Amino acid sequence: MRKETLEFVQLNYSLDDRAAERKLLPLPAERGIAILVNVPFGGGNLLRRLRNRPLPDWAAEIDCTSWAQILLKLVLAHPAVTCVIPGTGNPAHMADNCAAGTGRLMDADLRKRIIAEWEAGN
C-alpha cells in the first residue's frame, strides 16, 4: 500500500477482530484508498455470541432492531471504512443487513462506548 497506487483494499474487521484498526486502517485512509471490510460478524462468531443477549436500550437511538445492524453500523462508523460486505445466502439476513444502511448512524462516542463495553465483558 505504501508503494503501489491502489483504488481499494479489502480486509477483515469486526468488533472481536480489530487488529486492522491498529495496523491497516490508518495507511489507506491517509492515502485516500477505499477500504472494503469483510467478515464484519467475525465469521458469524459474534452473532452466535450475542444472539441470546437483549438489544441494549441505545439500539433504538441508532434505529437498530438487531445485533447484525449494530455490528454493521459499528464497522461503518469507523472514519476510514468505505464499505462493509457482510455476505449471506439467507434473504432474511440480507434484508436485516440492508436495514443497517438506513436510519441514524453511530457517532464516535457511542462507537467508543460499545468497544469499551465489549473489551470489559469479553
C-alpha positions as CSV (number, residue, x, y, z in Angstrom):
1,M,0.0,0.0,0.0
2,R,2.9,2.3,0.5
3,K,4.5,1.8,-2.9
4,E,1.5,1.0,-5.2
5,T,-1.3,3.2,-6.4
6,L,-4.4,1.3,-5.2
7,E,-8.1,2.2,-5.5
8,F,-9.2,0.0,-2.7
9,V,-8.2,-2.7,-0.2
10,Q,-10.4,-5.4,1.3
11,L,-9.7,-6.7,4.9
12,N,-11.3,-8.4,7.8
13,Y,-12.5,-6.1,10.6
14,S,-15.1,-6.6,13.3
15,L,-15.8,-5.9,17.0
16,D,-14.0,-9.0,18.0
17,D,-11.1,-8.6,15.5
18,R,-9.9,-5.1,15.5
19,A,-6.2,-5.8,14.6
20,A,-6.8,-4.0,11.3
21,E,-7.8,-0.9,13.2
22,R,-4.4,-0.6,14.7
23,K,-2.2,-1.9,11.8
24,L,-4.0,-1.5,8.5
25,L,-6.7,1.2,8.5
26,P,-4.6,4.3,9.0
27,L,-2.4,3.9,5.9
28,P,-5.2,3.6,3.2
29,A,-7.2,6.3,4.9
30,E,-4.1,8.6,4.8
31,R,-3.5,7.7,1.1
32,G,-7.2,8.0,0.0
33,I,-7.6,4.3,-0.7
34,A,-11.1,3.0,-0.2
35,I,-11.5,0.3,2.5
36,L,-13.9,-2.6,2.0
37,V,-14.5,-4.6,5.1
38,N,-15.4,-8.2,5.0
39,V,-16.2,-10.6,7.9
40,P,-17.9,-7.8,10.0
41,F,-19.6,-10.5,12.1
42,G,-16.4,-12.4,12.9
43,G,-17.3,-15.2,10.6
44,G,-20.7,-15.4,12.4
45,N,-19.0,-15.9,15.7
46,L,-20.1,-12.5,17.0
47,L,-23.7,-13.1,16.1
48,R,-23.7,-16.5,17.8
49,R,-22.2,-15.0,21.0
50,L,-24.8,-12.1,21.0
51,R,-27.9,-13.9,19.9
52,N,-29.3,-14.5,23.4
53,R,-28.4,-11.1,24.7
54,P,-31.2,-8.5,24.6
55,L,-30.5,-5.4,22.5
56,P,-29.2,-2.5,24.5
57,D,-31.6,0.4,25.1
58,W,-29.4,2.7,23.0
59,A,-30.0,0.5,19.9
60,A,-33.2,2.4,19.2
61,E,-31.2,5.7,19.2
62,I,-29.5,4.5,16.0
63,D,-32.5,2.8,14.6
64,C,-31.2,-0.8,15.1
65,T,-33.5,-3.7,15.6
66,S,-30.9,-6.5,15.6
67,W,-27.3,-7.2,16.6
68,A,-26.4,-7.6,13.0
69,Q,-27.4,-4.0,12.3
70,I,-25.5,-2.8,15.4
71,L,-22.3,-4.6,14.3
72,L,-22.6,-3.3,10.8
73,K,-23.1,0.3,11.9
74,L,-20.2,-0.1,14.3
75,V,-17.8,-1.0,11.4
76,L,-19.3,1.6,9.1
77,A,-18.8,4.3,11.8
78,H,-15.0,3.9,11.6
79,P,-14.0,7.0,9.7
80,A,-11.6,5.1,7.4
81,V,-14.2,2.4,6.3
82,T,-15.8,3.0,2.9
83,C,-18.0,-0.1,2.6
84,V,-18.9,-3.3,4.5
85,I,-19.5,-6.7,2.9
86,P,-21.4,-8.8,5.4
87,G,-22.1,-11.8,3.0
88,T,-25.0,-14.1,3.4
89,G,-27.0,-16.5,1.4
90,N,-30.1,-16.0,3.5
91,P,-32.6,-13.5,2.1
92,A,-33.9,-12.6,5.6
93,H,-30.4,-11.9,6.8
94,M,-29.8,-9.8,3.7
95,A,-32.9,-7.7,4.4
96,D,-31.8,-7.3,8.0
97,N,-28.2,-6.3,7.0
98,C,-29.6,-3.8,4.5
99,A,-31.5,-2.1,7.3
100,A,-28.2,-1.1,8.8
101,G,-27.8,1.3,5.9
102,T,-30.9,3.3,7.0
103,G,-31.7,5.5,9.9
104,R,-29.4,7.3,12.2
105,L,-25.7,6.5,12.2
106,M,-23.5,5.8,15.2
107,D,-21.3,8.7,16.4
108,A,-17.7,8.3,17.6
109,D,-18.7,8.5,21.3
110,L,-21.2,5.6,21.0
111,R,-18.7,3.6,19.0
112,K,-16.0,4.0,21.7
113,R,-18.5,3.1,24.4
114,I,-19.5,-0.2,22.6
115,I,-15.9,-1.1,22.1
116,A,-15.1,-0.4,25.8
117,E,-18.1,-2.4,27.0
118,W,-17.0,-5.3,24.7
119,E,-13.5,-5.3,26.0
120,A,-14.7,-5.1,29.6
121,G,-17.0,-8.0,29.2
122,N,-15.2,-10.4,26.8
